Amino acid sequence: MSERVAVRKTYKLFIGGKFPRSESGRSYLVQSANVALASRKDARDAVVAARAAGKGWSGATAYNRGQILYRIAEMLEGRREQFVALGVPAAEVDAAVDRWVWYAGWSDKLPQVYGGANPVAGPYFNLSAPEPTGVVAAVAPESPALLGLVSVIAPAIVTGNTVVVATSESAPLAAVTLAEVLATSDLPGGVVNLLTGAIGETVPTLAAHLDVNALDLAGIADPALATDLEAKAAENLKRVLRPLPPDHDWTTTPALTRMTTLLETKTVWHPKAP
């Protein structure tokens, strides 16, 4: 009896809640696994999927978004050993689970902290309320691969935005496995879209895309590339989160600016009753 040949896994893109191969048909090898090499067309498709998911996700209640983020944490906890088998340290997996829970807790509290009633001279109520900015394009850091990825996705989606993430070129397996967690949670398709491959090919397309509203450059290490991406983002006045220092400690509690930068403030005037 011949020895059984194991089924070799292909790590695909995650766009619109599905796992397509790159439209270019290209792939590259990481840890003896085939990984899809995203093209500029894949990046544009991901933006379309993110935009289509935006109305439903931004219209969900903050409580519901928090529930879904907590469910993702539960699912990630259940696949802990799978991430460890891919080379992600157990402590990092635990930190990633905790980070999802931390952001889930902010879903219904951020409007109270960032919004409020404003004193005005006149018989009016003047209220400021934060609203999502729209589609966010983000670059995940190379290391820590999983915790860094969670740290750019969670602040974008907990605030009601949808996101397209260019993942680490050197450690994409954890990213695609996280996509499998997202696909089996309650997260609607298109809220998170993941592109694997060369960030130098996909990220300039995302930075210049006129249907992208904000840009998170957390994973950009090249200052010249960061400057070029900011210049492209300026065409439609995208919100930009600038690159973090190479020695940034991703295990520390994040600043609220990772959420508030991705919000717009709407101010409403309403007359007071006589």
C-alpha positions in Angstrom: 0.0 0.0 0.0 1.5 3.3 -1.1 2.1 6.1 1.5 -0.6 8.8 1.4 0.4 12.1 -0.2 -0.8 15.1 2.0 -3.0 17.7 0.4 -0.9 20.8 -0.1 -2.6 24.0 1.0 -2.7 27.1 -1.2 -3.0 30.4 0.8 -5.3 32.7 -1.2 -6.5 36.3 -1.0 -9.5 37.3 1.2 -11.8 39.6 -0.7 -15.5 40.2 -0.1 -15.7 37.3 2.3 -14.3 34.8 -0.2 -10.9 33.3 -0.9 -10.0 34.0 -4.6 -6.7 33.3 -6.2 -4.9 36.4 -7.6 -6.5 37.4 -11.0 -3.0 37.4 -12.3 -2.6 33.7 -11.4 0.7 34.4 -9.7 1.9 33.0 -6.4 5.1 32.8 -4.4 6.6 30.4 -1.9 6.7 31.0 1.9 7.6 28.2 4.3 7.1 25.7 1.5 3.5 26.9 1.0 2.1 28.6 -2.1 0.8 32.1 -1.3 -1.2 34.2 -3.8 0.7 37.2 -5.1 -1.9 40.1 -5.3 -2.0 42.4 -8.3 -3.2 46.0 -8.7 -6.5 44.6 -10.1 -6.9 42.6 -6.9 -6.3 45.8 -4.9 -9.1 47.5 -6.9 -11.4 44.6 -6.4 -10.8 44.7 -2.7 -11.7 48.4 -2.5 -15.0 47.7 -4.4 -15.8 44.9 -1.9 -15.0 47.2 1.1 -17.1 50.0 -0.3 -20.1 47.6 -0.9 -19.9 46.4 2.7 -19.6 49.9 4.2 -23.2 50.9 4.4 -24.3 47.8 6.3 -21.3 47.8 8.6 -21.4 51.5 9.5 -25.2 51.2 10.0 -24.8 48.4 12.6 -25.1 49.4 16.2 -22.0 50.0 18.2 -23.1 47.2 20.5 -23.4 44.8 17.6 -20.0 45.7 16.3 -18.6 45.0 19.7 -20.3 41.6 19.9 -18.8 40.6 16.5 -15.2 41.7 17.5 -15.6 39.7 20.7 -16.7 36.7 18.6 -13.6 37.0 16.5 -11.5 36.9 19.7 -13.4 33.7 20.7 -12.7 32.1 17.3 -9.0 33.1 17.4 -8.6 31.6 20.8 -10.0 28.3 19.5 -7.4 28.2 16.8 -4.5 29.1 19.0 -2.5 25.9 18.3 -2.9 26.4 14.6 -1.2 29.8 14.8 1.6 28.4 17.0 2.2 25.6 14.4 2.7 28.3 11.8 5.5 29.8 14.0 3.5 32.5 15.8 4.7 32.6 19.4 2.0 31.5 21.9 2.4 34.7 23.8 1.7 36.7 20.6 -1.5 34.8 19.9 -2.7 35.5 23.4 -1.9 39.2 23.0 -3.8 39.2 19.7 -6.8 37.7 21.4 -6.6 40.3 24.2 -6.3 43.1 21.6 -9.5 42.1 19.9 -11.3 42.1 23.3 -9.8 45.5 24.1 -11.1 47.1 20.9 -14.5 45.3 21.3 -14.9 47.1 24.6 -14.4 50.5 22.9 -17.2 50.0 20.4 -20.0 51.6 22.4 -17.7 53.9 24.5 -15.8 55.8 21.9 -18.8 58.0 20.9 -19.1 59.1 24.5 -15.5 59.9 24.8 -14.9 61.5 21.4 -18.4 63.1 20.9 -20.5 65.3 23.2 -22.6 68.3 23.7 -21.1 71.7 22.9 -21.9 75.0 24.7 -23.2 77.6 22.2 -24.6 81.1 22.5 -28.2 80.6 21.6 -31.3 78.5 22.2 -29.9 75.4 20.6 -28.6 71.9 21.4 -25.2 71.5 19.6 -24.1 67.9 19.5 -20.9 66.4 18.0 -21.0 62.7 17.0 -18.2 60.6 15.5 -18.9 58.8 12.2 -16.7 56.4 10.2 -14.7 57.9 7.4 -15.3 55.0 5.0 -12.8 52.7 3.3 -9.4 52.4 5.1 -6.3 51.0 3.3 -3.7 49.7 5.7 -0.2 48.2 5.6 0.4 45.6 8.3 3.8 45.5 10.0 6.3 42.7 9.3 6.7 41.9 12.9 4.9 40.9 15.1 2.9 39.5 12.1 -0.3 38.5 13.9 -0.5 41.1 16.7 0.5 43.9 14.3 -2.2 42.8 11.8 -4.9 42.8 14.5 -3.7 46.2 15.6 -4.3 47.8 12.2 -7.6 45.9 11.5 -9.4 46.3 14.8 -9.3 50.1 15.2 -10.6 50.5 11.6 -13.6 48.2 11.9 -14.6 48.9 15.5 -15.3 52.5 14.4 -17.5 51.4 11.5 -15.0 51.6 8.7 -14.2 48.8 6.2 -10.6 47.9 5.5 -8.2 46.6 2.8 -5.0 45.4 4.3 -1.7 44.7 2.5 -0.2 42.0 4.7 3.4 41.2 5.5 5.3 39.9 2.5 7.5 37.6 4.7 4.8 36.2 7.0 1.5 35.9 5.1 0.5 32.5 6.5 -0.7 34.0 9.8 -2.6 36.7 7.9 -4.5 34.2 5.7 -5.2 32.0 8.7 -6.6 35.0 10.5 -8.8 35.6 7.4 -10.2 32.1 7.9 -11.1 33.1 11.5 -12.9 36.2 10.1 -14.7 34.2 7.5 -16.1 31.8 10.1 -17.1 34.5 12.6 -20.1 36.8 12.3 -18.2 39.5 10.4 -20.0 40.4 7.1 -18.1 39.8 3.9 -16.1 42.7 2.6 -15.6 44.4 6.0 -12.0 43.1 6.0 -10.1 42.3 2.9 -6.5 40.9 2.9 -4.0 41.1 0.1 -0.8 39.0 0.2 2.3 39.7 -1.8 4.5 42.7 -2.7 3.3 45.8 -1.0 5.3 47.8 -3.5 2.8 46.7 -6.1 -0.5 47.0 -4.3 -0.1 49.8 -1.8 0.6 52.6 -4.3 -2.7 51.6 -6.0 -4.6 51.8 -2.7 -3.0 55.1 -1.7 -4.0 56.8 -5.0 -7.4 55.1 -5.2 -10.1 57.8 -5.1 -12.6 55.5 -3.3 -10.3 55.0 -0.4 -10.8 57.5 2.4 -8.0 56.8 4.9 -4.5 55.3 4.8 -2.7 53.5 7.7 1.0 53.2 7.0 1.9 51.3 10.1 4.0 48.7 8.2 5.9 51.0 5.9 9.6 51.0 6.9 11.0 53.0 3.9 10.7 56.7 4.5 10.9 57.5 0.8 8.0 55.1 0.1 6.0 56.6 3.0 6.4 60.1 1.5 5.4 59.0 -1.9 2.3 57.2 -0.5 1.3 60.3 1.5 1.6 62.4 -1.7 -0.7 60.0 -3.5 -3.2 60.1 -0.6 -3.3 63.9 -0.8 -5.3 63.9 -4.1 -8.6 63.2 -2.3 -7.5 64.4 1.2 -7.3 60.9 2.8 -6.8 60.7 6.5 -3.3 59.3 7.1 -1.8 57.4 10.0 1.9 57.8 9.5 4.5 55.0 9.9 5.5 54.0 13.4 9.1 53.8 14.5 10.9 50.5 13.7 11.2 49.8 17.4 7.6 50.4 18.2 6.3 48.1 20.9 3.1 46.6 19.6 2.4 44.9 23.0 1.7 48.2 24.7 -1.9 49.5 25.0 -2.7 51.4 21.8 -3.4 55.1 21.7 -7.0 56.1 20.9 -5.6 58.0 17.9 -5.6 54.7 16.0 -9.3 54.9 16.2 -10.1 58.6 16.2 -8.0 59.4 13.2 -10.3 57.1 11.2 -13.4 59.1 12.3 -15.2 62.2 11.0 -17.1 64.4 13.3 -20.7 65.4 12.5 -22.1 68.4 14.4 -25.9 68.8 14.7 -27.8 71.8 15.7 -31.3 71.5 17.2 -33.5 74.2 18.6 -34.5 74.0 22.3 -38.1 74.0 23.2 -39.3 77.4 24.5 
